[in-house]
Amino acid sequence: MKDEIRMSFILMREDNALLFDDLHRFPKGTRRINRLRILAYAGLATMSESRLPAALSDNLSPVQRILDQDDNSLNEASVELFGNPLKC
């Protein structure tokens, strides 16, 4: 298995205006890619913190504190924005 994934995609404002506007703030290239990486990581952490390795979950204590509350608003927002998580 390769340790690298390359993706190329087109994001239209009509598809997801909030994400489009957020990414559009950054010039093309590394800054925009890094922002997308941060958003994807935060979404993954929010949706399924328990699936991350223990070493990474130690760094997510603020997220875990939010998830430990009975408020599922972050989970619901992630599902609304990105759809249901893929089953592996």
PyRosetta script that sets phi, psi and omega in degrees:
from pyrosetta import init, pose_from_sequence

init()
pose = pose_from_sequence("MKDEIRMSFILMREDNALLFDDLHRFPKGTRRINRLRILAYAGLATMSESRLPAALSDNLSPVQRILDQDDNSLNEASVELFGNPLKC")
pose.set_psi(1, 135.2)
pose.set_omega(1, 178.4)
pose.set_phi(2, -75.9)
pose.set_psi(2, 151.0)
pose.set_omega(2, 177.9)
pose.set_phi(3, -97.1)
pose.set_psi(3, 22.6)
pose.set_omega(3, -176.1)
pose.set_phi(4, -140.7)
pose.set_psi(4, 139.4)
pose.set_omega(4, 174.4)
pose.set_phi(5, -126.2)
pose.set_psi(5, 129.9)
pose.set_omega(5, 175.1)
pose.set_phi(6, -112.6)
pose.set_psi(6, 133.3)
pose.set_omega(6, -179.7)
pose.set_phi(7, -131.8)
pose.set_psi(7, 145.4)
pose.set_omega(7, 173.1)
pose.set_phi(8, -137.5)
pose.set_psi(8, 124.8)
pose.set_omega(8, -179.2)
pose.set_phi(9, -148.7)
pose.set_psi(9, 161.0)
pose.set_omega(9, 177.8)
pose.set_phi(10, -111.2)
pose.set_psi(10, 128.2)
pose.set_omega(10, 177.8)
pose.set_phi(11, -111.1)
pose.set_psi(11, 118.9)
pose.set_omega(11, 178.2)
pose.set_phi(12, -95.1)
pose.set_psi(12, 144.3)
pose.set_omega(12, 179.3)
pose.set_phi(13, -58.0)
pose.set_psi(13, -33.7)
pose.set_omega(13, -180.0)
pose.set_phi(14, -66.6)
pose.set_psi(14, -27.1)
pose.set_omega(14, -179.6)
pose.set_phi(15, -70.7)
pose.set_psi(15, -45.0)
pose.set_omega(15, -177.4)
pose.set_phi(16, -158.9)
pose.set_psi(16, 89.2)
pose.set_omega(16, -174.2)
pose.set_phi(17, -61.1)
pose.set_psi(17, -40.6)
pose.set_omega(17, -178.4)
pose.set_phi(18, -63.2)
pose.set_psi(18, -48.4)
pose.set_omega(18, 178.5)
pose.set_phi(19, -65.4)
pose.set_psi(19, -42.8)
pose.set_omega(19, 179.3)
pose.set_phi(20, -57.8)
pose.set_psi(20, -49.9)
pose.set_omega(20, -178.5)
pose.set_phi(21, -62.8)
pose.set_psi(21, -39.8)
pose.set_omega(21, 179.9)
pose.set_phi(22, -64.3)
pose.set_psi(22, -46.1)
pose.set_omega(22, -179.2)
pose.set_phi(23, -72.5)
pose.set_psi(23, -29.6)
pose.set_omega(23, -178.2)
pose.set_phi(24, -68.0)
pose.set_psi(24, -18.9)
pose.set_omega(24, 178.1)
pose.set_phi(25, -63.6)
pose.set_psi(25, -24.1)
pose.set_omega(25, -174.9)
pose.set_phi(26, -101.6)
pose.set_psi(26, 145.8)
pose.set_omega(26, 176.4)
pose.set_phi(27, -66.6)
pose.set_psi(27, 161.0)
pose.set_omega(27, 178.8)
pose.set_phi(28, -56.2)
pose.set_psi(28, 150.9)
pose.set_omega(28, 173.1)
pose.set_phi(29, 108.5)
pose.set_psi(29, -144.4)
pose.set_omega(29, -169.5)
pose.set_phi(30, -59.5)
pose.set_psi(30, -43.0)
pose.set_omega(30, -177.9)
pose.set_phi(31, -63.3)
pose.set_psi(31, -42.6)
pose.set_omega(31, 180.0)
pose.set_phi(32, -67.3)
pose.set_psi(32, -41.9)
pose.set_omega(32, 179.2)
pose.set_phi(33, -64.0)
pose.set_psi(33, -42.2)
pose.set_omega(33, 179.1)
pose.set_phi(34, -64.3)
pose.set_psi(34, -38.2)
pose.set_omega(34, 177.5)
pose.set_phi(35, -63.6)
pose.set_psi(35, -43.7)
pose.set_omega(35, 178.1)
pose.set_phi(36, -63.1)
pose.set_psi(36, -39.1)
pose.set_omega(36, 177.9)
pose.set_phi(37, -62.3)
pose.set_psi(37, -43.2)
pose.set_omega(37, 179.0)
pose.set_phi(38, -63.7)
pose.set_psi(38, -44.5)
pose.set_omega(38, 179.8)
pose.set_phi(39, -64.0)
pose.set_psi(39, -40.8)
pose.set_omega(39, 179.2)
pose.set_phi(40, -65.5)
pose.set_psi(40, -42.4)
pose.set_omega(40, 179.9)
pose.set_phi(41, -64.6)
pose.set_psi(41, -43.0)
pose.set_omega(41, 179.3)
pose.set_phi(42, -64.4)
pose.set_psi(42, -40.0)
pose.set_omega(42, 177.6)
pose.set_phi(43, -64.5)
pose.set_psi(43, -42.3)
pose.set_omega(43, 177.8)
pose.set_phi(44, -63.6)
pose.set_psi(44, -44.4)
pose.set_omega(44, -179.9)
pose.set_phi(45, -63.1)
pose.set_psi(45, -39.1)
pose.set_omega(45, -179.2)
pose.set_phi(46, -68.6)
pose.set_psi(46, -41.3)
pose.set_omega(46, -175.7)
pose.set_phi(47, -77.0)
pose.set_psi(47, -35.6)
pose.set_omega(47, -176.8)
pose.set_phi(48, -151.2)
pose.set_psi(48, 69.7)
pose.set_omega(48, -179.6)
pose.set_phi(49, -60.0)
pose.set_psi(49, -30.7)
pose.set_omega(49, -176.2)
pose.set_phi(50, -70.0)
pose.set_psi(50, -18.5)
pose.set_omega(50, -179.2)
pose.set_phi(51, -85.6)
pose.set_psi(51, -11.2)
pose.set_omega(51, -179.8)
pose.set_phi(52, -79.7)
pose.set_psi(52, 151.1)
pose.set_omega(52, 176.9)
pose.set_phi(53, -58.4)
pose.set_psi(53, 152.0)
pose.set_omega(53, -176.9)
pose.set_phi(54, -57.8)
pose.set_psi(54, -38.0)
pose.set_omega(54, -179.1)
pose.set_phi(55, -62.4)
pose.set_psi(55, -35.9)
pose.set_omega(55, 178.5)
pose.set_phi(56, -78.5)
pose.set_psi(56, -34.8)
pose.set_omega(56, -176.7)
pose.set_phi(57, -66.6)
pose.set_psi(57, -24.1)
pose.set_omega(57, 176.3)
pose.set_phi(58, -63.1)
pose.set_psi(58, -32.0)
pose.set_omega(58, -180.0)
pose.set_phi(59, -79.2)
pose.set_psi(59, -6.8)
pose.set_omega(59, -175.1)
pose.set_phi(60, -106.3)
pose.set_psi(60, 24.3)
pose.set_omega(60, -175.5)
pose.set_phi(61, -58.1)
pose.set_psi(61, -38.1)
pose.set_omega(61, 176.2)
pose.set_phi(62, -62.4)
pose.set_psi(62, -38.8)
pose.set_omega(62, 177.7)
pose.set_phi(63, -65.3)
pose.set_psi(63, -43.3)
pose.set_omega(63, -179.2)
pose.set_phi(64, -62.5)
pose.set_psi(64, -39.5)
pose.set_omega(64, 178.1)
pose.set_phi(65, -60.7)
pose.set_psi(65, -39.7)
pose.set_omega(65, 178.4)
pose.set_phi(66, -66.6)
pose.set_psi(66, -43.6)
pose.set_omega(66, -177.8)
pose.set_phi(67, -70.0)
pose.set_psi(67, -27.9)
pose.set_omega(67, 179.6)
pose.set_phi(68, -69.3)
pose.set_psi(68, -21.9)
pose.set_omega(68, 175.4)
pose.set_phi(69, -70.1)
pose.set_psi(69, 162.4)
pose.set_omega(69, -179.9)
pose.set_phi(70, -78.6)
pose.set_psi(70, 8.6)
pose.set_omega(70, -179.3)
pose.set_phi(71, -89.2)
pose.set_psi(71, 114.9)
pose.set_omega(71, 179.3)
pose.set_phi(72, -98.3)
pose.set_psi(72, 20.2)
pose.set_omega(72, -175.6)
pose.set_phi(73, -63.4)
pose.set_psi(73, -35.6)
pose.set_omega(73, 178.2)
pose.set_phi(74, -67.1)
pose.set_psi(74, -42.1)
pose.set_omega(74, 177.4)
pose.set_phi(75, -62.2)
pose.set_psi(75, -44.9)
pose.set_omega(75, -179.6)
pose.set_phi(76, -64.0)
pose.set_psi(76, -39.6)
pose.set_omega(76, 178.6)
pose.set_phi(77, -65.9)
pose.set_psi(77, -40.1)
pose.set_omega(77, 178.8)
pose.set_phi(78, -65.1)
pose.set_psi(78, -42.2)
pose.set_omega(78, 179.0)
pose.set_phi(79, -65.1)
pose.set_psi(79, -39.8)
pose.set_omega(79, 179.2)
pose.set_phi(80, -64.8)
pose.set_psi(80, -39.4)
pose.set_omega(80, -177.0)
pose.set_phi(81, -77.8)
pose.set_psi(81, -46.3)
pose.set_omega(81, -172.2)
pose.set_phi(82, -107.6)
pose.set_psi(82, -12.0)
pose.set_omega(82, -175.6)
pose.set_phi(83, 89.6)
pose.set_psi(83, 176.3)
pose.set_omega(83, -178.9)
pose.set_phi(84, -67.0)
pose.set_psi(84, 147.7)
pose.set_omega(84, 179.1)
pose.set_phi(85, -66.3)
pose.set_psi(85, 151.4)
pose.set_omega(85, 177.7)
pose.set_phi(86, -73.7)
pose.set_psi(86, 142.6)
pose.set_omega(86, 176.3)
pose.set_phi(87, -90.4)
pose.set_psi(87, 128.6)
pose.set_omega(87, 179.2)
pose.set_phi(88, -97.3)
pose.dump_pdb("model.pdb")
